[in-house]
C-alpha cells in the first residue's frame, strides 16, 4: 500500500492463526519424540504454570503423536515451541544478503527452493524476509514513505514490488507496491499469486487491485505482527470481475485480437503492439501497450491492466517503468517511446503517457501507432 504502516523487521512468526501451516523447522513429532510411540506421564504441574516448560507439558499431557490428535493446550504448547524455534524475518534478511542475485526482483522457483533449504525456512517466511530487500529499491520522492512487497506465485517463483511516485504528476499516477508485484508477475508469465507479504496492511486501493487477479479472493496476505489473512476477509462484500461477467481475470492470458493499421516498421513498434494485444481491458475493450528504448538500446514493454472499479487500473507506461525499476535503471535514460492503442479509444492512454513521460524525461520522443480489431474469423 501507499500510506501508513509498521516496521516489517518487528514481525514475529509466532502469530500465525490456529490451524495455519506452521512455518517451523521441526514437525510436532520432531519436538515431542523420535518415534511414533504414545507418550504419557504424570499430570501437568499446577504450580506457576506461566513458567512451565512447553515440551514437558506436552509429555505430561499424554499425547499420541502418531495419531495426530493434539488439540487444546497441548497444541498450543507445541505451537509455542515451534514459534520460538522459527527463524525471524530480520535474521533471515541479514543472511539473505550474500545469497541473492544482483537483481532480486524475480526469484525462480528453483532459487526459492534453494534459499528455503539454505535458510531453513518456508516460502512465506522467505517472503517476509524479502520485504526490506524490496523496500531498498522504492522510489517515493513525494511521500518519502517506502513500501516493500513480495508475492509467491503458484509456479513457486517469487516476485518483489515497491512503490513509485512521479513528481509533477497527479497522485493517481502512483504505482503501489502491490500493483508492482502483480505487474512484475504478469511480465514474467505468472498466472496466479498464492501469498503476498507487504510492509504494511494493503490500502483499499490495493485490496481492490488484488481482487482483480485470478483467484484473488483466496490470496493470503501477510503483514507485520498479524496472522496470514485471506483477501476476502480484508475485502468483504467485494466487487470484482465476476460481478461484470469477466471470467478470465488479471494474470490470465489475454488476446485483444488487434492488428496494426499500418505494418510495424521497427522493432519497438512491434513490441508495443504485442503488449497491446496481451493487455487486460475487459471493461473498456480498449487494449493498449507501450515499448520504450533507453539510450543504450535496452527496451522495456508494458501492457494496460484494467480494474472492475476503474481507478486502480495501471497504464502501459507504468508497466514499462516497473520493468525498468526491477532492473535498476534510471528514468532519465529513456530515449524513445511507442504507444499502441485503438484509434478513437474511449479510454485513451495518450495524454497521461505524454504528461508522465515529459516529467520523467522531457527529451524522450513519443510516437503513437494505431491498431484496429481483426476481421471476424481471424
C-alpha positions in Angstrom: 0.0 0.0 0.0 1.0 3.6 -0.2 0.4 5.4 3.2 0.9 4.2 6.7 2.4 1.0 8.1 4.5 -0.9 10.5 8.2 -1.9 10.6 8.4 -5.3 9.0 11.5 -6.0 11.0 9.4 -6.2 14.1 7.4 -9.1 12.8 7.5 -12.4 14.6 6.1 -15.6 13.0 4.6 -17.0 16.2 1.4 -15.0 15.4 0.2 -17.5 12.8 -3.5 -18.2 13.1 -4.5 -21.5 14.7 -4.9 -24.1 12.0 -2.5 -22.4 9.6 0.5 -24.2 8.3 3.2 -23.8 10.9 6.4 -22.2 9.5 8.7 -24.2 11.6 11.9 -26.1 11.1 10.6 -29.1 13.1 7.4 -31.1 12.9 5.4 -31.9 16.1 7.0 -35.3 16.1 10.5 -33.8 16.0 9.6 -31.8 19.0 8.0 -34.4 21.1 9.8 -37.6 20.4 11.8 -39.6 17.9 9.4 -42.5 17.3 5.6 -42.9 17.0 5.1 -44.3 20.5 2.3 -42.9 22.6 3.8 -40.8 25.4 2.2 -40.5 28.8 3.4 -39.3 32.1 2.4 -37.6 35.3 -0.3 -34.9 35.5 0.7 -31.5 34.4 2.1 -29.4 37.2 -0.1 -26.7 38.7 2.5 -24.5 40.4 3.4 -21.4 38.5 2.1 -22.6 35.1 3.3 -19.5 33.4 6.9 -20.8 33.7 6.1 -24.4 32.7 8.3 -26.0 30.0 6.0 -26.3 27.0 7.8 -29.5 25.9 7.3 -31.0 29.3 3.7 -30.0 29.2 3.2 -32.0 26.0 4.8 -35.1 27.5 2.8 -34.8 30.7 -0.5 -34.4 28.9 -0.4 -37.8 27.3 -0.5 -37.3 23.5 -0.5 -39.8 20.7 1.8 -38.1 18.3 1.5 -40.7 15.6 -2.3 -40.4 15.7 -2.0 -36.6 15.2 -4.7 -35.9 17.8 -3.1 -32.9 19.5 -5.6 -30.2 20.5 -6.3 -27.5 23.1 -3.5 -26.6 25.5 -1.2 -29.4 24.0 -1.4 -28.0 20.5 -0.8 -24.5 21.9 2.3 -25.8 23.7 3.7 -27.3 20.6 2.9 -24.1 18.7 4.8 -22.1 21.3 7.9 -24.3 20.9 7.6 -24.1 17.1 7.3 -20.3 17.2 10.3 -20.0 19.5 12.4 -22.0 17.1 11.2 -20.4 13.9 13.7 -18.1 12.2 12.7 -14.4 12.5 12.4 -12.3 9.3 15.1 -9.9 10.4 17.5 -12.7 11.0 16.7 -14.2 7.6 17.1 -10.8 5.8 20.6 -10.5 7.2 21.5 -13.9 5.9 19.9 -13.3 2.6 22.3 -10.6 1.5 25.0 -13.0 0.5 22.6 -15.4 -1.3 20.6 -13.1 -3.5 21.4 -12.2 -7.1 22.2 -8.6 -8.1 18.7 -8.1 -9.4 16.4 -9.9 -7.0 13.0 -8.7 -8.3 12.3 -12.2 -9.7 13.4 -15.3 -8.0 12.8 -18.5 -9.9 11.1 -21.5 -8.2 14.4 -23.3 -8.2 16.2 -20.4 -6.5 13.3 -20.1 -4.0 13.7 -23.8 -3.1 17.4 -23.4 -2.7 17.0 -20.4 -0.5 14.5 -22.0 1.8 16.8 -25.0 2.2 19.8 -22.9 2.9 17.9 -20.7 5.4 15.9 -23.5 6.9 12.6 -21.6 6.4 9.5 -21.9 4.3 8.4 -19.8 1.3 6.1 -17.5 3.3 8.9 -16.8 5.9 11.1 -16.0 2.9 8.5 -13.6 1.5 8.6 -11.6 4.8 12.3 -11.6 4.9 12.4 -10.1 1.4 10.4 -7.1 2.3 13.4 -5.0 3.5 15.2 -6.1 0.4 12.4 -4.7 -1.8 12.0 -1.5 0.2 15.6 -0.5 -0.6 14.5 0.0 -4.3 11.4 2.0 -3.6 11.2 5.5 -5.3 8.7 7.7 -3.4 10.1 11.2 -3.8 6.7 12.8 -2.8 5.9 11.0 0.4 9.3 9.5 1.2 7.4 6.5 2.5 9.0 3.3 1.4 6.8 0.2 0.7 8.2 -3.2 0.0 6.2 -6.3 -1.1 6.9 -9.9 -2.2 4.5 -12.3 -3.8 4.6 -16.1 -4.2 3.4 -17.4 -7.5 1.6 -20.7 -8.0 4.7 -21.7 -10.0 6.8 -21.4 -6.9 8.6 -18.2 -8.1 8.7 -15.0 -6.0 8.2 -11.5 -7.3 9.2 -8.3 -5.5 7.5 -5.0 -5.6 7.9 -1.4 -4.4 6.0 1.9 -4.6 6.8 4.5 -7.3 5.8 8.2 -7.2 6.3 10.7 -10.0 6.8 14.4 -9.0 4.9 16.9 -11.1 2.1 14.5 -11.8 -1.3 13.8 -10.1 -1.1 11.3 -7.3 -3.2 8.8 -9.2 -0.1 8.0 -11.3 1.5 6.4 -8.3 2.4 2.7 -8.5 1.6 0.9 -5.3 3.8 -1.9 -4.1 1.1 -4.5 -4.6 0.5 -3.3 -8.2 4.2 -3.6 -8.8 4.2 -7.2 -7.6 1.3 -8.2 -9.8 2.7 -6.5 -12.8 6.1 -8.0 -12.2 4.5 -11.4 -12.0 2.4 -10.7 -15.2 5.6 -9.6 -17.1 7.2 -13.0 -16.2 4.3 -15.2 -17.2 2.9 -16.0 -13.8 -0.8 -16.8 -13.8 -1.7 -16.8 -10.1 -0.4 -15.5 -6.8 -1.0 -17.5 -3.7 0.6 -15.4 -0.9 1.7 -11.7 -0.7 3.8 -10.2 2.1 3.7 -6.4 2.5 5.5 -4.0 4.8 2.1 -2.6 5.9 -1.5 -3.6 5.5 -2.8 -3.1 1.9 -4.8 0.1 1.4 -8.3 -0.1 0.0 -7.0 0.7 -3.5 -4.7 -2.3 -3.4 -7.2 -4.6 -2.0 -9.4 -3.8 -4.9 -6.5 -4.2 -7.3 -5.6 -7.6 -5.9 -9.2 -8.7 -6.1 -8.9 -8.4 -9.9 -6.3 -11.2 -10.1 -7.0 -14.9 -10.8 -8.5 -16.4 -7.6 -7.5 -13.2 -5.8 -10.1 -13.7 -3.1 -8.1 -16.7 -1.8 -4.8 -14.8 -1.8 -3.0 -15.0 1.6 -1.9 -11.5 2.9 1.0 -11.4 5.3 1.6 -8.2 7.2 3.8 -7.4 10.2 2.7 -8.7 13.6 -0.6 -10.2 12.2 -1.5 -13.8 11.1 -1.9 -14.5 7.4 -5.3 -13.3 6.3 -7.2 -14.2 3.1 -8.0 -11.2 0.9 -11.7 -12.0 1.1 -11.6 -11.2 4.8 -9.8 -7.9 4.2 -12.3 -7.1 1.4 -15.7 -8.4 2.4 -18.7 -8.0 0.1 -16.2 -7.2 -2.7 -17.0 -6.0 -6.2 -14.8 -7.6 -8.9 -14.6 -9.1 -12.4 -17.2 -11.8 -11.7 -19.8 -9.1 -11.0 -19.3 -7.8 -14.5 -19.2 -11.2 -16.2 -15.5 -11.4 -16.6 -14.1 -15.0 -16.1 -10.5 -14.5 -17.4 -9.2 -12.3 -14.7 -5.9 -10.3 -14.4 -2.9 -12.6 -14.8 -4.7 -15.0 -17.1 -3.6 -15.0 -20.8 -5.2 -12.3 -22.9 -5.6 -11.7 -26.7 -7.2 -8.4 -27.8 -7.3 -9.7 -31.4 -6.0 -6.5 -32.9 -3.9 -5.7 -35.9 -1.9 -2.5 -36.7 -3.4 -0.1 -39.2 0.0 0.1 -40.9 2.6 -2.7 -40.7 5.2 -2.1 -38.0 8.3 -0.6 -39.5 10.6 -1.1 -36.5 11.1 -3.5 -33.5 10.0 -1.0 -30.9 6.5 -0.7 -32.5 6.3 -4.4 -32.8 7.0 -4.8 -29.0 4.4 -2.2 -28.2 1.8 -3.9 -30.4 2.5 -7.3 -28.8 2.0 -5.7 -25.4 -1.3 -4.1 -26.6 -2.6 -7.5 -27.8 -1.7 -9.1 -24.4 -3.2 -6.3 -22.4 -6.1 -6.7 -20.0 -9.0 -4.5 -20.9 -12.3 -6.4 -20.4 -14.3 -3.3 -19.5 -13.3 -0.6 -22.0 -12.3 -3.0 -24.7 -9.5 -0.6 -25.5 -6.4 -2.6 -25.1 -3.1 -0.7 -25.3 0.6 -1.4 -25.0 3.8 0.6 -24.9 7.5 0.0 -25.5 10.4 2.3 -24.6 14.0 2.3 -25.6 16.8 3.5 -23.4 19.9 5.4 -24.6 22.0 2.2 -24.5 19.4 0.4 -26.7 17.8 -1.6 -23.9 14.0 -2.0 -24.3 11.1 -2.4 -21.9 7.4 -3.1 -22.7 4.3 -2.5 -20.7 0.7 -3.6 -21.1 -2.5 -1.9 -19.9 -4.3 -3.6 -16.9 -7.8 -2.6 -16.1 -9.8 -3.0 -12.9 -13.5 -3.5 -12.3 -13.5 -0.4 -10.2 -11.6 1.5 -12.9 -9.4 3.7 -10.7 -6.8 1.0 -9.7 -6.2 0.4 -13.4 -2.5 0.6 -14.5 -1.3 2.3 -17.6 1.1 0.6 -20.1 3.7 3.3 -19.3 3.6 2.3 -15.7 4.0 -1.3 -16.7 7.2 -0.5 -18.6 8.6 1.7 -15.8 8.1 -1.2 -13.4 10.4 -3.3 -15.7 13.0 -0.5 -15.6 12.9 -0.3 -11.8 13.3 -4.0 -11.5 16.5 -3.8 -13.5 17.7 -0.7 -11.5 17.5 1.7 -14.5 17.0 5.4 -14.2 14.1 7.2 -15.8 16.3 9.8 -17.4 17.8 7.0 -19.6 14.6 6.9 -21.7 15.2 7.9 -25.3 12.2 6.9 -27.3 8.6 5.6 -26.6 6.0 4.0 -28.8 2.4 3.7 -27.7 -0.1 1.4 -29.5 -3.9 1.7 -28.9 -7.1 1.7 -30.9 -7.9 4.9 -32.8 -10.6 6.8 -31.1 -10.3 4.7 -27.9 -12.8 5.6 -25.2 -10.1 5.0 -22.6 -7.0 6.6 -24.3 -3.5 6.5 -22.8 -2.0 9.3 -25.0 -2.5 12.3 -22.7 -1.4 10.6 -19.5 1.6 9.0 -21.2 2.7 12.3 -22.6 2.3 14.0 -19.2 4.2 11.5 -17.2 6.9 11.0 -19.8 7.5 14.8 -20.0 8.1 14.9 -16.3 10.5 12.0 -16.3 12.5 12.7 -19.4 11.3 15.7 -21.5 13.8 14.9 -24.3 12.3 11.5 -25.0 10.3 11.1 -28.2 6.8 9.8 -28.1 5.2 8.1 -31.1 1.6 6.7 -31.3 0.7 3.8 -33.6 -2.9 2.8 -34.0 -4.5 -0.6 -34.0 -7.9 -2.0 -35.1 -9.9 -5.1 -34.5 -9.1 -8.1 -36.6 -11.8 -9.1 -39.1 -14.3 -11.7 -37.8 -13.0 -15.2 -38.0 -9.3 -14.3 -37.8 
